[in-house]
Amino acid sequence: MPDTPSNGHLLHIEDLKLHFRASKGVVQAVDGVNFDLDRNEAVVVIGESGCGKTSLGKAILRLLPRNVETYSGQVYLNGGDVMTLGEDEFRQQVRWVKVSLVPQAAMNALNPVVRVGDQVAEPAIIHLRLSREEAMEQARQMFRMVGVPVDFISRYPFELSGGMRQRVALAMALVTVPDLVILDEPTSALDVLTQANIMNLLKRLKKSMSTSFVLITHDIATSSELADRVAVMYAGQIVETGDAITFFEAPLHPYSQKLMASVPRLRGDEEPDFITGQPPSLIAPPTGCRFAARCPSRFGRCSAEPPLLAQDGRQVKCWLYA
């Protein structure tokens, strides 16, 4: 893997693009994304449904469907450009070895006819070359770590609750002790108490295992529990990044402000706000700012040309900060 200066970042992404062929045209699901992730850090990617968050996670892990039109950019992991690796090399050296995934909807991700212990042990057998006995012991350790009773190792997915299935999916992602775990909506379809338990578990794992996380979610309130930094995604692009404390106190991009205003507050009399209109088509996105048609602060330049990502401690893709 060719190396590049990465300023010590665990993950460094430059101009990442993932476009799909569809019956009506080319869907620009991920279109020129740039962001960094440090070691033992959690970056939360938030945005509306359909903005490209899940596609971004799949682009990092190179989990690509057959209808890919464009897949380009640079993805540096520990300073090495993994985009230069062939598929076999990437599978052997990166996927589930250095970067793993907790997919959305754990029940669908688990094989219903294979015991959960065997499913958690399988990555250790394939990627760490452990014997079955060693891998099963590793699986037991992961079960203890994520709070699943060890005797559940012989159960099938349908015998577990939604929260337990989510913990099993997390154990499967952690069994090879990767540097980075991508979490795609890990608390969706779970009740509020289970969501809180999962987030508390992730915080403990981040501290005890020194693992970095990319958390993909549209649940802003839940994501704030884990976030060190926030990346806001809209219409296939990152429109704002910044440290979590500063972002949640004072978001800069008009879209980020609208997102934060939509979250119900426990204190105060302000009612949740909403964003008028609909996101643009990713088949034919506007030439200027992609949020311009829905933005209350838009002016002439917004529709004429795409804004650059301004850098001043924080990054924001908006002409208001040019």
C-alpha positions in Angstrom: 0.0 0.0 0.0 1.5 3.4 -1.0 1.9 5.7 2.0 1.0 9.3 2.3 1.3 12.0 5.0 -1.9 11.7 7.0 -1.1 13.9 10.0 -1.6 10.9 12.3 -5.2 10.3 11.2 -6.4 6.7 11.4 -8.7 7.3 8.4 -8.3 10.0 5.8 -10.7 10.3 2.9 -10.2 12.5 -0.2 -12.8 13.2 -2.9 -14.6 9.9 -2.4 -17.2 9.2 -5.1 -19.7 6.3 -5.4 -22.2 6.6 -8.2 -24.8 3.9 -9.2 -26.5 3.2 -12.5 -30.3 3.3 -12.3 -33.1 3.0 -14.9 -33.5 6.8 -14.9 -29.8 7.8 -14.8 -26.7 7.8 -12.6 -27.3 8.2 -8.8 -24.6 10.3 -7.2 -24.9 8.7 -3.8 -21.5 9.8 -2.5 -20.1 12.7 -4.4 -16.7 14.1 -3.4 -16.6 13.4 0.3 -13.7 14.4 2.4 -13.2 13.8 6.1 -10.7 12.5 8.7 -11.0 10.2 11.7 -8.4 9.9 14.5 -7.6 6.9 16.6 -9.9 6.3 19.5 -12.4 8.8 18.1 -16.1 8.6 17.2 -17.3 10.5 14.2 -21.1 10.7 13.8 -22.5 11.1 10.3 -26.0 12.5 10.4 -28.5 13.6 7.8 -31.9 12.8 6.4 -32.7 9.4 4.9 -31.4 9.0 1.4 -28.6 11.5 1.8 -25.9 8.9 1.1 -24.8 7.9 4.7 -25.1 4.2 4.2 -23.5 4.4 0.8 -20.5 6.2 2.4 -20.0 3.4 4.8 -20.2 0.8 2.0 -17.7 2.9 -0.1 -15.2 2.9 2.8 -15.5 -0.9 3.1 -15.8 -1.4 -0.7 -19.1 -3.3 -0.4 -20.2 -2.4 -3.9 -23.3 -3.6 -5.8 -23.0 -4.6 -9.4 -24.5 -1.4 -10.8 -21.5 0.8 -9.9 -20.9 3.6 -12.4 -18.1 5.5 -10.6 -16.0 4.5 -7.6 -13.0 6.8 -7.1 -11.1 8.9 -4.6 -8.5 8.1 -1.9 -9.1 6.2 1.3 -6.0 6.2 3.5 -6.0 3.8 6.5 -3.1 4.2 8.9 -1.4 6.2 6.1 -1.7 3.6 3.4 -3.9 4.1 0.3 -6.3 1.1 0.4 -7.8 2.1 -2.9 -4.7 0.8 -4.7 -5.4 -2.7 -3.4 -7.0 -5.4 -5.5 -10.2 -7.0 -4.3 -8.5 -10.1 -2.9 -5.8 -8.0 -1.1 -8.5 -5.6 0.3 -10.5 -8.6 1.6 -7.5 -10.2 3.2 -5.8 -7.0 4.6 -8.6 -4.5 5.3 -12.2 -5.7 5.4 -13.0 -7.2 8.8 -9.3 -7.1 9.7 -8.8 -3.4 10.1 -12.3 -2.1 9.4 -15.6 -3.9 10.2 -19.3 -3.1 9.9 -22.3 -3.4 12.1 -25.0 -3.3 9.4 -28.5 -1.9 9.7 -31.2 -4.3 10.9 -29.3 -7.0 12.8 -31.9 -9.7 12.2 -31.4 -9.4 8.5 -27.6 -9.4 8.8 -27.6 -12.6 10.8 -28.0 -16.0 9.1 -31.3 -17.4 10.6 -30.1 -21.1 10.3 -26.7 -20.7 11.8 -26.0 -20.4 15.6 -24.9 -17.0 16.6 -21.7 -18.3 18.2 -20.6 -19.8 14.9 -21.4 -16.5 13.1 -19.3 -14.5 15.5 -16.4 -16.9 15.4 -16.4 -17.1 11.6 -14.4 -13.8 11.0 -11.8 -14.9 13.4 -11.4 -18.3 11.6 -11.2 -16.7 8.2 -9.2 -13.5 8.9 -7.1 -14.4 12.0 -6.6 -18.0 10.9 -7.6 -19.3 14.3 -8.8 -22.8 14.9 -12.5 -23.3 15.5 -11.8 -23.9 19.3 -9.7 -20.7 19.5 -12.3 -18.7 17.5 -15.2 -19.9 19.7 -13.2 -18.9 22.8 -12.7 -15.5 21.2 -16.5 -15.4 20.5 -17.2 -16.1 24.2 -14.9 -13.2 25.2 -16.7 -10.9 22.8 -20.1 -12.1 24.2 -19.0 -11.2 27.7 -17.6 -7.8 26.5 -20.9 -6.8 24.8 -23.1 -8.1 27.5 -24.5 -11.3 25.9 -24.8 -14.3 28.2 -22.2 -16.9 27.1 -24.8 -19.7 27.0 -26.5 -17.7 24.1 -23.6 -18.9 21.9 -25.6 -21.9 20.9 -28.8 -20.1 20.1 -30.2 -19.0 16.7 -30.9 -15.4 15.9 -34.7 -15.8 16.1 -34.3 -16.8 19.8 -32.8 -13.5 20.7 -34.4 -10.1 21.3 -33.7 -7.2 19.1 -31.3 -5.7 21.5 -29.4 -9.0 21.9 -29.2 -9.4 18.2 -27.7 -6.0 17.9 -25.1 -6.9 20.5 -24.3 -10.1 18.6 -23.8 -8.1 15.4 -21.4 -5.8 17.4 -19.5 -8.8 18.8 -19.1 -10.1 15.2 -17.7 -6.8 14.2 -15.3 -6.7 17.1 -14.1 -10.3 17.2 -11.0 -9.5 15.0 -10.2 -6.4 17.1 -10.3 -4.0 14.1 -9.0 -0.4 14.3 -12.3 1.0 13.0 -15.9 -0.1 13.3 -18.6 1.4 11.0 -22.0 1.4 12.7 -25.0 1.8 10.4 -28.0 2.8 12.4 -27.2 0.5 15.3 -30.2 1.6 17.4 -32.9 1.7 14.7 -36.0 -0.3 15.5 -35.0 -0.6 19.1 -36.9 0.8 22.1 -35.6 3.9 23.9 -34.2 1.9 26.9 -32.4 -0.6 24.6 -31.0 2.3 22.5 -29.5 3.9 25.7 -28.0 0.6 26.7 -26.4 0.1 23.3 -24.9 3.6 23.3 -23.5 3.1 26.8 -22.0 -0.1 25.6 -20.3 1.6 22.7 -18.9 4.3 25.0 -17.4 1.6 27.2 -16.0 -0.3 24.2 -14.4 2.8 22.8 -12.6 3.4 26.1 -11.6 -0.2 26.9 -10.6 -1.3 23.4 -9.4 2.0 22.0 -11.6 1.5 19.0 -12.6 4.2 16.6 -16.2 4.4 15.3 -18.0 5.9 12.4 -21.6 6.1 13.5 -24.1 6.5 10.7 -27.5 7.7 12.0 -30.3 10.2 11.6 -31.0 10.1 15.3 -29.3 13.3 16.5 -30.2 12.9 20.1 -28.8 9.4 20.4 -25.7 10.2 18.4 -24.7 13.0 20.8 -23.9 10.4 23.5 -21.0 8.9 21.5 -19.8 11.7 19.2 -16.4 13.3 19.4 -16.9 15.0 16.1 -19.9 15.4 13.8 -20.1 15.2 10.0 -23.4 16.4 8.4 -24.3 14.9 5.1 -26.7 16.3 2.6 -27.5 15.1 -1.0 -24.3 13.0 -1.2 -21.9 15.6 0.2 -20.5 16.5 3.6 -21.7 20.0 4.3 -20.3 20.6 7.8 -17.8 19.0 10.1 -16.7 20.0 13.6 -16.1 18.8 17.1 -19.3 17.6 18.8 -19.5 20.1 21.7 -19.1 23.1 19.4 -21.4 21.7 16.8 -24.3 20.8 19.1 -24.1 24.2 20.7 -23.9 26.2 17.5 -24.2 24.5 14.1 -23.1 26.7 11.2 -24.6 25.4 8.0 -28.3 26.3 7.5 -29.1 22.7 7.0 -27.4 21.7 10.2 -29.3 24.5 12.0 -32.6 23.1 10.7 -31.6 19.6 11.7 -30.9 20.7 15.3 -34.0 22.7 15.4 -36.1 19.6 14.6 -35.0 17.8 17.7 -37.5 18.1 20.6 -36.1 19.7 23.8 -36.8 18.6 27.3 -36.5 22.2 28.5 -37.9 25.3 27.0 -41.1 26.2 25.2 -39.7 26.1 21.6 -41.5 23.7 19.4 -39.5 21.5 17.0 -39.0 23.1 13.6 -39.1 21.4 10.2 -37.4 21.7 6.8 -39.7 22.7 4.0 -39.5 21.1 0.6 -37.7 17.9 -0.4 -34.0 16.9 -0.9 -32.8 17.2 -4.5 -32.6 14.2 -6.9 -29.2 12.6 -6.7 -29.6 11.7 -10.4 -29.7 15.4 -11.4 -28.5 17.5 -8.4 -28.5 21.3 -8.7 -25.3 23.0 -10.0 -25.0 25.3 -7.0 -25.4 24.6 -3.4 -27.6 21.4 -3.1 -29.5 22.9 -0.1 -30.2 26.2 -1.8 -33.8 25.5 -2.8 -34.7 24.8 0.9 -32.4 27.3 2.5 -33.9 30.4 4.3 -30.6 32.2 3.9 -30.0 31.6 0.2 -28.9 34.4 -2.2 -27.9 34.6 -5.8 -24.5 33.0 -5.6 -26.0 29.9 -3.9 -27.8 28.7 -7.0 -25.0 29.7 -9.4 -22.0 27.7 -8.2 -21.2 25.1 -5.6 -19.7 26.5 -2.4 -16.3 25.4 -1.2 -15.6 23.8 2.2 -14.3 26.7 4.3 -11.7 25.8 7.0 -11.4 27.9 10.2 -11.2 25.3 13.0 -14.5 24.0 11.6 -15.5 23.2 8.1 -18.7 24.3 6.4 -19.8 24.1 2.8 -21.8 27.3 2.6 -21.3 30.7 0.8 -22.3 32.5 4.0 -18.8 31.7 5.4 -16.8 32.3 2.3 
